[in-house]
Amino acid sequence: MKTEDYLNNVQFGELGLIVMDNCEVIGKYIDDHLLEMRRMSYVEDMKIPETFIIKKKEVRFSNGEGKVFLEESVRGKDVYIISDVGNYNVSYTMFGFENRKSPDDHIIDIKRVLSAMAGKARRITLLMPLLYASRQHSRKGRESLDCAMALQELERLGVDDILTFDAHDPTIQNAVPLISFENLYPTFDIVKRFITDERGLFKQPSKMLLISPDTGAMDRAIYYSSVLGFDIGLFYKRRDHSRVIGGKNPIVQHEYIGKDVEGCNILIVDDMIASGESVFDIALELKSRNAGKIFVATTYALFTEGITKFNDFYERGLIDRLYTTNLSYVPDAARQAPWFSEVDMSEYIARIINRLNYDLSISDLLDASQSIRDLIKLAHEIS
C-alpha cells in the first residue's frame, strides 16, 4: 500500500488478530506480513505494535467442555478472527482419551471467542478459508443445511464480515444477505508457483491442456483456460445414485469430452481433493490416452485417506506434482513428499486485511486476470 493511501485514510479501528490454535503457523506469517507492510509505509505518528495478535487461551476441561479466555481488551478494535476449521491435528483430552477436534469443535471455539468479546469490538471479521460445512450447502431431500445455519448464527453473534476462499458453492452467501461475504480465490498465487516451477511448459502452450474433473469445476477450469491460454477438456462423472458408499454415490465411469490428449501435458484444476480418488481415476484415464505430464492444482488438499496412493502414483509416473495452498492443514508427510508443492497465501491475506482495516477497496485484489497475463508474458520473455 502506498504512503498516500495512509495519509488519505484512517483506520476503521485499531487492528487486532485473534489467531485460533488451529492455524497458528499461517497466523504468524500473516502477522509478520502486516507488520512489514506498516513499517514499509510508515508515516509520522503511526503506531506500529510488536504484534497485532491478541493473546488468548483455548481451555479444555477433562470432561470435554471448553472455554476461550481473552487476555487483552478488544474494545474499539477492528478484529479479525482467523480459523482453520479443517485442521484435524488439534487434540484435547476427555475422560483420559485423546480426541481430535472436528470442524464442529472448531466452529464452536469461534463462537466462544465471539462470546468472550461480548460485543466490545468495533468490527468483527471472520477469516475462515475452508468454509465450515461448505459441502452441506443445499437440500436435496430431508437433510440438514449445516453451512447456512452456521453462517446465520455467526451473524447473530456479531460477525460483520466473512472472508473465505473458493467456497464449494458461492451462492451460500445468500444465507446471510445483510453482512459482507467475500469469496476469495488463490488463482494468482497458484499460477505464479506453477509458472515458476514449470516454466518450460509455456514454450509450447499448444501442448498444454486444462482438465476439469467434473461439471462442478468447469467454471474454474474455464477461468484458468482464459488466463493461461490453454485448451480445455472435461471429465463427466457417471455415478450410481442407487447406492451410497462412504457417504457418497460411487463413480461408475469417467466420460471424457475434449480434444485428443495424446502428447499433451495436463493441468487438472479443482477446489478440493478429499480422498483423491477422482484425480487417480482421471490420471489413469489420461495415461491410457498417452498423455504427457500430469499436474494437479487445488485450493485444498485434505488427504482424507492418507498419502500412500499419491506416493504410489508419483512413483509410477502417473502424477508429477500437486499444487495446493496452506489455507488448511496439510500433514508433514505430504509437505515433505517430492510430488507436493505448497502455495503460501499469507501475504495475500495480509494485503486483504491491511486494505480492509483502512477501509480501502480490495476489488483489484479479487480479480487477478491481468496480473496472471502479465506474469505469463514475463515468463515467455524470460524463456
ZADOVO-74893 format. One record per residue (C-alpha): residue number from 1; residue in one letter; x negated, z, y. Coordinates in nm, 2 decimals, always signed. Example, Ala and Ser with C-alpha at 12.3 -4.5 7.8 and 13.67 -1.06 7.14 Angstrom:
<rs>
{seq=1 type=a px=-1.23 pz=+0.78 py=-0.45} $
{seq=2 type=s px=-1.37 pz=+0.71 py=-0.11} $
</rs>
This chain:
<rs>
{seq=1 type=m px=+0.00 pz=+0.00 py=+0.00} $
{seq=2 type=k px=-0.13 pz=-0.09 py=+0.35} $
{seq=3 type=t px=-0.21 pz=+0.18 py=+0.60} $
{seq=4 type=e px=+0.05 pz=+0.04 py=+0.85} $
{seq=5 type=d px=+0.32 pz=+0.10 py=+0.58} $
{seq=6 type=y px=+0.24 pz=+0.47 py=+0.60} $
{seq=7 type=l px=+0.24 pz=+0.46 py=+0.98} $
{seq=8 type=n px=+0.59 pz=+0.30 py=+1.00} $
{seq=9 type=n px=+0.75 pz=+0.51 py=+0.72} $
{seq=10 type=v px=+0.77 pz=+0.88 py=+0.64} $
{seq=11 type=q px=+0.80 pz=+1.04 py=+0.30} $
{seq=12 type=f px=+1.16 pz=+1.10 py=+0.18} $
{seq=13 type=g px=+1.02 pz=+1.43 py=+0.08} $
{seq=14 type=e px=+0.70 pz=+1.59 py=-0.04} $
{seq=15 type=l px=+0.61 pz=+1.42 py=-0.37} $
{seq=16 type=g px=+0.63 pz=+1.61 py=-0.69} $
{seq=17 type=l px=+0.58 pz=+1.51 py=-1.05} $
{seq=18 type=i px=+0.73 pz=+1.70 py=-1.34} $
{seq=19 type=v px=+0.55 pz=+1.57 py=-1.65} $
{seq=20 type=m px=+0.71 pz=+1.67 py=-1.98} $
{seq=21 type=d px=+0.49 pz=+1.78 py=-2.27} $
{seq=22 type=n px=+0.58 pz=+1.46 py=-2.45} $
{seq=23 type=c px=+0.39 pz=+1.24 py=-2.20} $
{seq=24 type=e px=+0.10 pz=+1.44 py=-2.06} $
{seq=25 type=v px=-0.16 pz=+1.17 py=-2.10} $
{seq=26 type=i px=+0.02 pz=+0.89 py=-1.91} $
{seq=27 type=g px=+0.15 pz=+1.15 py=-1.67} $
{seq=28 type=k px=-0.21 pz=+1.25 py=-1.58} $
{seq=29 type=y px=-0.30 pz=+0.88 py=-1.54} $
{seq=30 type=i px=-0.01 pz=+0.83 py=-1.30} $
{seq=31 type=d px=-0.11 pz=+1.14 py=-1.10} $
{seq=32 type=d px=-0.47 pz=+1.01 py=-1.07} $
{seq=33 type=h px=-0.35 pz=+0.67 py=-0.95} $
{seq=34 type=l px=-0.12 pz=+0.82 py=-0.69} $
{seq=35 type=l px=-0.40 pz=+1.04 py=-0.56} $
{seq=36 type=e px=-0.63 pz=+0.74 py=-0.53} $
{seq=37 type=m px=-0.36 pz=+0.54 py=-0.36} $
{seq=38 type=r px=-0.31 pz=+0.81 py=-0.10} $
{seq=39 type=r px=-0.68 pz=+0.85 py=-0.05} $
{seq=40 type=m px=-0.74 pz=+0.48 py=+0.00} $
{seq=41 type=s px=-0.46 pz=+0.46 py=+0.26} $
{seq=42 type=y px=-0.55 pz=+0.79 py=+0.43} $
{seq=43 type=v px=-0.43 pz=+0.84 py=+0.78} $
{seq=44 type=e px=-0.47 pz=+1.13 py=+1.02} $
{seq=45 type=d px=-0.25 pz=+1.44 py=+0.94} $
{seq=46 type=m px=-0.17 pz=+1.31 py=+0.59} $
{seq=47 type=k px=-0.18 pz=+1.59 py=+0.35} $
{seq=48 type=i px=-0.33 pz=+1.50 py=+0.01} $
{seq=49 type=p px=-0.30 pz=+1.77 py=-0.26} $
{seq=50 type=e px=-0.53 pz=+1.82 py=-0.55} $
{seq=51 type=t px=-0.24 pz=+1.71 py=-0.78} $
{seq=52 type=f px=+0.12 pz=+1.60 py=-0.75} $
{seq=53 type=i px=+0.21 pz=+1.76 py=-1.09} $
{seq=54 type=i px=+0.43 pz=+2.06 py=-1.06} $
{seq=55 type=k px=+0.34 pz=+2.33 py=-1.31} $
{seq=56 type=k px=+0.60 pz=+2.42 py=-1.57} $
{seq=57 type=k px=+0.63 pz=+2.57 py=-1.92} $
{seq=58 type=e px=+0.84 pz=+2.45 py=-2.20} $
{seq=59 type=v px=+0.91 pz=+2.75 py=-2.42} $
{seq=60 type=r px=+1.05 pz=+2.76 py=-2.77} $
{seq=61 type=f px=+1.17 pz=+3.08 py=-2.94} $
{seq=62 type=s px=+1.13 pz=+3.15 py=-3.31} $
{seq=63 type=n px=+1.50 pz=+3.06 py=-3.38} $
{seq=64 type=g px=+1.45 pz=+2.72 py=-3.23} $
{seq=65 type=e px=+1.61 pz=+2.78 py=-2.89} $
{seq=66 type=g px=+1.42 pz=+2.68 py=-2.59} $
{seq=67 type=k px=+1.40 pz=+2.70 py=-2.21} $
{seq=68 type=v px=+1.20 pz=+2.55 py=-1.93} $
{seq=69 type=f px=+1.03 pz=+2.76 py=-1.66} $
{seq=70 type=l px=+0.91 pz=+2.60 py=-1.33} $
{seq=71 type=e px=+0.61 pz=+2.78 py=-1.19} $
{seq=72 type=e px=+0.63 pz=+2.62 py=-0.84} $
{seq=73 type=s px=+0.90 pz=+2.57 py=-0.59} $
{seq=74 type=v px=+1.07 pz=+2.23 py=-0.57} $
{seq=75 type=r px=+1.28 pz=+2.30 py=-0.26} $
{seq=76 type=g px=+1.30 pz=+1.99 py=-0.04} $
{seq=77 type=k px=+1.07 pz=+1.78 py=-0.26} $
{seq=78 type=d px=+1.11 pz=+1.42 py=-0.38} $
{seq=79 type=v px=+1.08 pz=+1.50 py=-0.76} $
{seq=80 type=y px=+1.00 pz=+1.25 py=-1.03} $
{seq=81 type=i px=+1.06 pz=+1.38 py=-1.39} $
{seq=82 type=i px=+0.86 pz=+1.18 py=-1.65} $
{seq=83 type=s px=+0.96 pz=+1.20 py=-2.01} $
{seq=84 type=d px=+0.89 pz=+1.00 py=-2.33} $
{seq=85 type=v px=+1.19 pz=+1.07 py=-2.55} $
{seq=86 type=g px=+1.03 pz=+0.86 py=-2.83} $
{seq=87 type=n px=+0.74 pz=+1.09 py=-2.88} $
{seq=88 type=y px=+0.78 pz=+1.24 py=-3.23} $
{seq=89 type=n px=+0.43 pz=+1.41 py=-3.22} $
{seq=90 type=v px=+0.55 pz=+1.72 py=-3.03} $
{seq=91 type=s px=+0.63 pz=+2.01 py=-3.26} $
{seq=92 type=y px=+0.76 pz=+2.37 py=-3.25} $
{seq=93 type=t px=+0.81 pz=+2.64 py=-3.50} $
{seq=94 type=m px=+1.15 pz=+2.75 py=-3.61} $
{seq=95 type=f px=+1.20 pz=+3.03 py=-3.87} $
{seq=96 type=g px=+0.85 pz=+2.97 py=-3.98} $
{seq=97 type=f px=+0.89 pz=+2.60 py=-4.03} $
{seq=98 type=e px=+0.72 pz=+2.33 py=-3.82} $
{seq=99 type=n px=+0.98 pz=+2.10 py=-3.66} $
{seq=100 type=r px=+0.90 pz=+1.78 py=-3.47} $
{seq=101 type=k px=+1.10 pz=+1.71 py=-3.16} $
{seq=102 type=s px=+1.35 pz=+1.42 py=-3.18} $
{seq=103 type=p px=+1.50 pz=+1.22 py=-2.89} $
{seq=104 type=d px=+1.78 pz=+1.47 py=-2.89} $
{seq=105 type=d px=+1.54 pz=+1.76 py=-2.83} $
{seq=106 type=h px=+1.36 pz=+1.57 py=-2.56} $
{seq=107 type=i px=+1.68 pz=+1.49 py=-2.37} $
{seq=108 type=i px=+1.79 pz=+1.85 py=-2.38} $
{seq=109 type=d px=+1.45 pz=+1.95 py=-2.24} $
{seq=110 type=i px=+1.52 pz=+1.72 py=-1.94} $
{seq=111 type=k px=+1.85 pz=+1.89 py=-1.89} $
{seq=112 type=r px=+1.67 pz=+2.22 py=-1.90} $
{seq=113 type=v px=+1.44 pz=+2.10 py=-1.62} $
{seq=114 type=l px=+1.73 pz=+1.99 py=-1.41} $
{seq=115 type=s px=+1.89 pz=+2.33 py=-1.47} $
{seq=116 type=a px=+1.57 pz=+2.52 py=-1.37} $
{seq=117 type=m px=+1.56 pz=+2.31 py=-1.04} $
{seq=118 type=a px=+1.91 pz=+2.44 py=-0.95} $
{seq=119 type=g px=+1.98 pz=+2.16 py=-0.70} $
{seq=120 type=k px=+1.69 pz=+2.26 py=-0.47} $
{seq=121 type=a px=+1.51 pz=+1.93 py=-0.48} $
{seq=122 type=r px=+1.59 pz=+1.68 py=-0.21} $
{seq=123 type=r px=+1.60 pz=+1.39 py=-0.45} $
{seq=124 type=i px=+1.55 pz=+1.37 py=-0.83} $
{seq=125 type=t px=+1.43 pz=+1.06 py=-1.00} $
{seq=126 type=l px=+1.41 pz=+1.04 py=-1.38} $
{seq=127 type=l px=+1.15 pz=+0.81 py=-1.53} $
{seq=128 type=m px=+1.24 pz=+0.76 py=-1.89} $
{seq=129 type=p px=+1.05 pz=+0.45 py=-2.01} $
{seq=130 type=l px=+1.21 pz=+0.44 py=-2.35} $
{seq=131 type=l px=+1.58 pz=+0.48 py=-2.27} $
{seq=132 type=y px=+1.75 pz=+0.75 py=-2.47} $
{seq=133 type=a px=+1.97 pz=+0.62 py=-2.75} $
{seq=134 type=s px=+1.94 pz=+0.27 py=-2.60} $
{seq=135 type=r px=+2.04 pz=+0.11 py=-2.93} $
{seq=136 type=q px=+2.37 pz=+0.31 py=-2.92} $
{seq=137 type=h px=+2.49 pz=+0.13 py=-2.61} $
{seq=138 type=s px=+2.81 pz=-0.04 py=-2.73} $
{seq=139 type=r px=+3.10 pz=+0.03 py=-2.95} $
{seq=140 type=k px=+3.19 pz=-0.20 py=-3.24} $
{seq=141 type=g px=+3.41 pz=+0.05 py=-3.43} $
{seq=142 type=r px=+3.46 pz=+0.42 py=-3.45} $
{seq=143 type=e px=+3.11 pz=+0.52 py=-3.33} $
{seq=144 type=s px=+2.96 pz=+0.73 py=-3.05} $
{seq=145 type=l px=+2.83 pz=+0.59 py=-2.72} $
{seq=146 type=d px=+2.53 pz=+0.82 py=-2.70} $
{seq=147 type=c px=+2.34 pz=+0.64 py=-2.43} $
{seq=148 type=a px=+2.63 pz=+0.61 py=-2.19} $
{seq=149 type=m px=+2.73 pz=+0.98 py=-2.24} $
{seq=150 type=a px=+2.37 pz=+1.09 py=-2.18} $
{seq=151 type=l px=+2.34 pz=+0.89 py=-1.86} $
{seq=152 type=q px=+2.67 pz=+1.03 py=-1.72} $
{seq=153 type=e px=+2.57 pz=+1.38 py=-1.80} $
{seq=154 type=l px=+2.23 pz=+1.34 py=-1.63} $
{seq=155 type=e px=+2.41 pz=+1.21 py=-1.32} $
{seq=156 type=r px=+2.64 pz=+1.52 py=-1.32} $
{seq=157 type=l px=+2.33 pz=+1.74 py=-1.35} $
{seq=158 type=g px=+2.19 pz=+1.60 py=-1.02} $
{seq=159 type=v px=+1.98 pz=+1.29 py=-1.11} $
{seq=160 type=d px=+1.99 pz=+1.05 py=-0.82} $
{seq=161 type=d px=+1.78 pz=+0.76 py=-0.97} $
{seq=162 type=i px=+1.69 pz=+0.65 py=-1.32} $
{seq=163 type=l px=+1.38 pz=+0.43 py=-1.39} $
{seq=164 type=t px=+1.35 pz=+0.28 py=-1.74} $
{seq=165 type=f px=+1.16 pz=-0.01 py=-1.90} $
{seq=166 type=d px=+1.30 pz=-0.30 py=-2.09} $
{seq=167 type=a px=+1.64 pz=-0.14 py=-2.18} $
{seq=168 type=h px=+1.78 pz=-0.28 py=-2.50} $
{seq=169 type=d px=+2.09 pz=-0.38 py=-2.31} $
{seq=170 type=p px=+2.05 pz=-0.37 py=-1.92} $
{seq=171 type=t px=+2.43 pz=-0.36 py=-1.88} $
{seq=172 type=i px=+2.42 pz=+0.00 py=-1.98} $
{seq=173 type=q px=+2.37 pz=+0.08 py=-1.61} $
{seq=174 type=n px=+2.75 pz=+0.01 py=-1.58} $
{seq=175 type=a px=+2.80 pz=+0.36 py=-1.73} $
{seq=176 type=v px=+2.65 pz=+0.51 py=-1.41} $
{seq=177 type=p px=+2.75 pz=+0.28 py=-1.13} $
{seq=178 type=l px=+2.72 pz=+0.53 py=-0.85} $
{seq=179 type=i px=+2.35 pz=+0.61 py=-0.89} $
{seq=180 type=s px=+2.04 pz=+0.38 py=-0.88} $
{seq=181 type=f px=+1.93 pz=+0.24 py=-1.22} $
{seq=182 type=e px=+1.62 pz=+0.03 py=-1.22} $
{seq=183 type=n px=+1.53 pz=-0.16 py=-1.54} $
{seq=184 type=l px=+1.16 pz=-0.25 py=-1.51} $
{seq=185 type=y px=+0.96 pz=-0.49 py=-1.72} $
{seq=186 type=p px=+0.59 pz=-0.47 py=-1.83} $
{seq=187 type=t px=+0.56 pz=-0.85 py=-1.85} $
{seq=188 type=f px=+0.28 pz=-0.90 py=-1.59} $
{seq=189 type=d px=+0.06 pz=-0.63 py=-1.74} $
{seq=190 type=i px=+0.11 pz=-0.76 py=-2.10} $
{seq=191 type=v px=+0.04 pz=-1.12 py=-1.99} $
{seq=192 type=k px=-0.26 pz=-1.01 py=-1.80} $
{seq=193 type=r px=-0.41 pz=-0.84 py=-2.10} $
{seq=194 type=f px=-0.32 pz=-1.13 py=-2.33} $
{seq=195 type=i px=-0.49 pz=-1.38 py=-2.10} $
{seq=196 type=t px=-0.80 pz=-1.16 py=-2.07} $
{seq=197 type=d px=-0.83 pz=-1.13 py=-2.45} $
{seq=198 type=e px=-0.72 pz=-1.48 py=-2.54} $
{seq=199 type=r px=-0.84 pz=-1.70 py=-2.25} $
{seq=200 type=g px=-0.95 pz=-1.98 py=-2.48} $
{seq=201 type=l px=-0.59 pz=-2.04 py=-2.60} $
{seq=202 type=f px=-0.49 pz=-2.16 py=-2.25} $
{seq=203 type=k px=-0.72 pz=-2.46 py=-2.26} $
{seq=204 type=q px=-0.46 pz=-2.63 py=-2.48} $
{seq=205 type=p px=-0.11 pz=-2.50 py=-2.38} $
{seq=206 type=s px=+0.05 pz=-2.77 py=-2.59} $
{seq=207 type=k px=-0.09 pz=-2.59 py=-2.90} $
{seq=208 type=m px=+0.08 pz=-2.26 py=-2.80} $
{seq=209 type=l px=+0.44 pz=-2.18 py=-2.89} $
{seq=210 type=l px=+0.66 pz=-1.88 py=-2.79} $
{seq=211 type=i px=+0.89 pz=-1.74 py=-3.06} $
{seq=212 type=s px=+1.19 pz=-1.53 py=-3.01} $
{seq=213 type=p px=+1.25 pz=-1.32 py=-3.33} $
{seq=214 type=d px=+1.63 pz=-1.32 py=-3.28} $
{seq=215 type=t px=+1.90 pz=-1.44 py=-3.03} $
{seq=216 type=g px=+1.90 pz=-1.10 py=-2.86} $
{seq=217 type=a px=+1.54 pz=-1.16 py=-2.74} $
{seq=218 type=m px=+1.60 pz=-1.51 py=-2.63} $
{seq=219 type=d px=+1.62 pz=-1.43 py=-2.26} $
{seq=220 type=r px=+1.29 pz=-1.26 py=-2.27} $
{seq=221 type=a px=+1.13 pz=-1.55 py=-2.46} $
{seq=222 type=i px=+1.27 pz=-1.80 py=-2.20} $
{seq=223 type=y px=+1.11 pz=-1.59 py=-1.92} $
{seq=224 type=y px=+0.77 pz=-1.58 py=-2.09} $
{seq=225 type=s px=+0.80 pz=-1.95 py=-2.16} $
{seq=226 type=s px=+0.88 pz=-2.04 py=-1.80} $
{seq=227 type=v px=+0.59 pz=-1.85 py=-1.65} $
{seq=228 type=l px=+0.34 pz=-1.94 py=-1.92} $
{seq=229 type=g px=+0.44 pz=-2.30 py=-1.96} $
{seq=230 type=f px=+0.46 pz=-2.28 py=-2.34} $
{seq=231 type=d px=+0.73 pz=-2.44 py=-2.57} $
{seq=232 type=i px=+0.98 pz=-2.21 py=-2.73} $
{seq=233 type=g px=+1.13 pz=-2.16 py=-3.07} $
{seq=234 type=l px=+1.39 pz=-1.92 py=-3.21} $
{seq=235 type=f px=+1.44 pz=-1.74 py=-3.54} $
{seq=236 type=y px=+1.80 pz=-1.66 py=-3.62} $
{seq=237 type=k px=+1.86 pz=-1.36 py=-3.85} $
{seq=238 type=r px=+2.13 pz=-1.40 py=-4.11} $
{seq=239 type=r px=+2.25 pz=-1.06 py=-4.20} $
{seq=240 type=d px=+2.46 pz=-0.93 py=-4.49} $
{seq=241 type=h px=+2.73 pz=-0.74 py=-4.29} $
{seq=242 type=s px=+2.90 pz=-0.62 py=-4.61} $
{seq=243 type=r px=+2.61 pz=-0.37 py=-4.67} $
{seq=244 type=v px=+2.43 pz=-0.11 py=-4.47} $
{seq=245 type=i px=+2.07 pz=-0.01 py=-4.58} $
{seq=246 type=g px=+1.87 pz=+0.24 py=-4.38} $
{seq=247 type=g px=+2.13 pz=+0.24 py=-4.10} $
{seq=248 type=k px=+2.14 pz=-0.14 py=-4.06} $
{seq=249 type=n px=+2.27 pz=-0.46 py=-4.21} $
{seq=250 type=p px=+1.99 pz=-0.61 py=-4.43} $
{seq=251 type=i px=+1.85 pz=-0.95 py=-4.32} $
{seq=252 type=v px=+1.93 pz=-1.22 py=-4.58} $
{seq=253 type=q px=+1.73 pz=-1.51 py=-4.43} $
{seq=254 type=h px=+1.55 pz=-1.62 py=-4.11} $
{seq=255 type=e px=+1.66 pz=-1.96 py=-3.99} $
{seq=256 type=y px=+1.41 pz=-2.14 py=-3.75} $
{seq=257 type=i px=+1.52 pz=-2.36 py=-3.46} $
{seq=258 type=g px=+1.25 pz=-2.53 py=-3.25} $
{seq=259 type=k px=+0.95 pz=-2.77 py=-3.26} $
{seq=260 type=d px=+0.71 pz=-2.80 py=-3.55} $
{seq=261 type=v px=+0.48 pz=-2.50 py=-3.56} $
{seq=262 type=e px=+0.20 pz=-2.67 py=-3.77} $
{seq=263 type=g px=-0.13 pz=-2.61 py=-3.60} $
{seq=264 type=c px=+0.02 pz=-2.41 py=-3.32} $
{seq=265 type=n px=-0.08 pz=-2.06 py=-3.21} $
{seq=266 type=i px=+0.22 pz=-1.84 py=-3.19} $
{seq=267 type=l px=+0.32 pz=-1.56 py=-2.95} $
{seq=268 type=i px=+0.62 pz=-1.36 py=-3.07} $
{seq=269 type=v px=+0.79 pz=-1.16 py=-2.79} $
{seq=270 type=d px=+1.04 pz=-0.87 py=-2.83} $
{seq=271 type=d px=+1.13 pz=-0.55 py=-2.66} $
{seq=272 type=m px=+1.07 pz=-0.32 py=-2.96} $
{seq=273 type=i px=+0.92 pz=-0.30 py=-3.30} $
{seq=274 type=a px=+1.06 pz=-0.03 py=-3.52} $
{seq=275 type=s px=+0.95 pz=-0.08 py=-3.89} $
{seq=276 type=g px=+0.81 pz=-0.43 py=-3.81} $
{seq=277 type=e px=+1.00 pz=-0.59 py=-4.10} $
{seq=278 type=s px=+1.14 pz=-0.87 py=-3.88} $
{seq=279 type=v px=+0.79 pz=-0.95 py=-3.75} $
{seq=280 type=f px=+0.65 pz=-0.95 py=-4.10} $
{seq=281 type=d px=+0.92 pz=-1.19 py=-4.23} $
{seq=282 type=i px=+0.87 pz=-1.43 py=-3.93} $
{seq=283 type=a px=+0.49 pz=-1.42 py=-3.97} $
{seq=284 type=l px=+0.53 pz=-1.52 py=-4.34} $
{seq=285 type=e px=+0.78 pz=-1.80 py=-4.24} $
{seq=286 type=l px=+0.54 pz=-1.93 py=-3.97} $
{seq=287 type=k px=+0.23 pz=-1.93 py=-4.20} $
{seq=288 type=s px=+0.43 pz=-2.11 py=-4.47} $
{seq=289 type=r px=+0.48 pz=-2.38 py=-4.20} $
{seq=290 type=n px=+0.10 pz=-2.39 py=-4.14} $
{seq=291 type=a px=+0.10 pz=-2.21 py=-3.80} $
{seq=292 type=g px=-0.23 pz=-2.10 py=-3.65} $
{seq=293 type=k px=-0.30 pz=-1.76 py=-3.50} $
{seq=294 type=i px=+0.00 pz=-1.52 py=-3.46} $
{seq=295 type=f px=+0.02 pz=-1.27 py=-3.18} $
{seq=296 type=v px=+0.29 pz=-1.02 py=-3.11} $
{seq=297 type=a px=+0.39 pz=-0.88 py=-2.76} $
{seq=298 type=t px=+0.63 pz=-0.60 py=-2.74} $
{seq=299 type=t px=+0.71 pz=-0.32 py=-2.49} $
{seq=300 type=y px=+0.75 pz=-0.05 py=-2.76} $
{seq=301 type=a px=+0.58 pz=-0.03 py=-3.10} $
{seq=302 type=l px=+0.74 pz=+0.26 py=-3.28} $
{seq=303 type=f px=+0.59 pz=+0.21 py=-3.63} $
{seq=304 type=t px=+0.88 pz=+0.40 py=-3.80} $
{seq=305 type=e px=+0.74 pz=+0.30 py=-4.14} $
{seq=306 type=g px=+0.37 pz=+0.36 py=-4.05} $
{seq=307 type=i px=+0.10 pz=+0.10 py=-4.00} $
{seq=308 type=t px=-0.01 pz=+0.03 py=-4.36} $
{seq=309 type=k px=+0.17 pz=-0.30 py=-4.37} $
{seq=310 type=f px=+0.03 pz=-0.40 py=-4.03} $
{seq=311 type=n px=-0.32 pz=-0.34 py=-4.17} $
{seq=312 type=d px=-0.24 pz=-0.55 py=-4.47} $
{seq=313 type=f px=-0.10 pz=-0.84 py=-4.27} $
{seq=314 type=y px=-0.41 pz=-0.83 py=-4.04} $
{seq=315 type=e px=-0.65 pz=-0.83 py=-4.34} $
{seq=316 type=r px=-0.46 pz=-1.13 py=-4.49} $
{seq=317 type=g px=-0.48 pz=-1.32 py=-4.16} $
{seq=318 type=l px=-0.10 pz=-1.32 py=-4.12} $
{seq=319 type=i px=-0.11 pz=-1.13 py=-3.78} $
{seq=320 type=d px=-0.40 pz=-1.15 py=-3.54} $
{seq=321 type=r px=-0.31 pz=-0.90 py=-3.27} $
{seq=322 type=l px=-0.03 pz=-0.68 py=-3.14} $
{seq=323 type=y px=+0.01 pz=-0.62 py=-2.77} $
{seq=324 type=t px=+0.21 pz=-0.32 py=-2.67} $
{seq=325 type=t px=+0.23 pz=-0.06 py=-2.38} $
{seq=326 type=n px=+0.15 pz=+0.31 py=-2.36} $
{seq=327 type=l px=+0.51 pz=+0.38 py=-2.23} $
{seq=328 type=s px=+0.59 pz=+0.56 py=-2.55} $
{seq=329 type=y px=+0.38 pz=+0.75 py=-2.81} $
{seq=330 type=v px=+0.16 pz=+0.55 py=-3.04} $
{seq=331 type=p px=-0.03 pz=+0.73 py=-3.32} $
{seq=332 type=d px=-0.41 pz=+0.73 py=-3.30} $
{seq=333 type=a px=-0.44 pz=+0.55 py=-3.63} $
{seq=334 type=a px=-0.26 pz=+0.25 py=-3.47} $
{seq=335 type=r px=-0.45 pz=+0.27 py=-3.15} $
{seq=336 type=q px=-0.78 pz=+0.25 py=-3.34} $
{seq=337 type=a px=-0.68 pz=-0.04 py=-3.56} $
{seq=338 type=p px=-0.86 pz=-0.37 py=-3.49} $
{seq=339 type=w px=-0.53 pz=-0.56 py=-3.45} $
{seq=340 type=f px=-0.39 pz=-0.32 py=-3.18} $
{seq=341 type=s px=-0.43 pz=-0.38 py=-2.81} $
{seq=342 type=e px=-0.28 pz=-0.13 py=-2.57} $
{seq=343 type=v px=-0.15 pz=-0.22 py=-2.22} $
{seq=344 type=d px=-0.18 pz=+0.06 py=-1.97} $
{seq=345 type=m px=+0.13 pz=+0.08 py=-1.74} $
{seq=346 type=s px=+0.03 pz=+0.40 py=-1.55} $
{seq=347 type=e px=-0.09 pz=+0.21 py=-1.24} $
{seq=348 type=y px=+0.22 pz=+0.00 py=-1.22} $
{seq=349 type=i px=+0.44 pz=+0.32 py=-1.25} $
{seq=350 type=a px=+0.23 pz=+0.49 py=-0.98} $
{seq=351 type=r px=+0.28 pz=+0.20 py=-0.74} $
{seq=352 type=i px=+0.66 pz=+0.22 py=-0.80} $
{seq=353 type=i px=+0.67 pz=+0.59 py=-0.73} $
{seq=354 type=n px=+0.45 pz=+0.55 py=-0.43} $
{seq=355 type=r px=+0.68 pz=+0.30 py=-0.27} $
{seq=356 type=l px=+1.00 pz=+0.49 py=-0.35} $
{seq=357 type=n px=+0.85 pz=+0.81 py=-0.21} $
{seq=358 type=y px=+0.81 pz=+0.63 py=+0.12} $
{seq=359 type=d px=+1.15 pz=+0.46 py=+0.10} $
{seq=360 type=l px=+0.98 pz=+0.12 py=+0.08} $
{seq=361 type=s px=+1.12 pz=-0.18 py=-0.11} $
{seq=362 type=i px=+1.00 pz=-0.24 py=-0.47} $
{seq=363 type=s px=+1.16 pz=-0.58 py=-0.51} $
{seq=364 type=d px=+0.82 pz=-0.76 py=-0.51} $
{seq=365 type=l px=+0.71 pz=-0.53 py=-0.80} $
{seq=366 type=l px=+1.02 pz=-0.61 py=-1.00} $
{seq=367 type=d px=+0.97 pz=-0.99 py=-1.02} $
{seq=368 type=a px=+0.62 pz=-1.08 py=-1.15} $
{seq=369 type=s px=+0.68 pz=-1.45 py=-1.19} $
{seq=370 type=q px=+0.45 pz=-1.57 py=-0.91} $
{seq=371 type=s px=+0.18 pz=-1.31 py=-0.99} $
{seq=372 type=i px=+0.17 pz=-1.44 py=-1.35} $
{seq=373 type=r px=+0.15 pz=-1.80 py=-1.24} $
{seq=374 type=d px=-0.14 pz=-1.71 py=-1.01} $
{seq=375 type=l px=-0.31 pz=-1.53 py=-1.29} $
{seq=376 type=i px=-0.27 pz=-1.83 py=-1.53} $
{seq=377 type=k px=-0.40 pz=-2.06 py=-1.26} $
{seq=378 type=l px=-0.71 pz=-1.84 py=-1.22} $
{seq=379 type=a px=-0.76 pz=-1.83 py=-1.60} $
{seq=380 type=h px=-0.76 pz=-2.22 py=-1.61} $
{seq=381 type=e px=-1.01 pz=-2.23 py=-1.32} $
{seq=382 type=i px=-1.24 pz=-1.99 py=-1.49} $
{seq=383 type=s px=-1.21 pz=-2.17 py=-1.83} $
</rs>
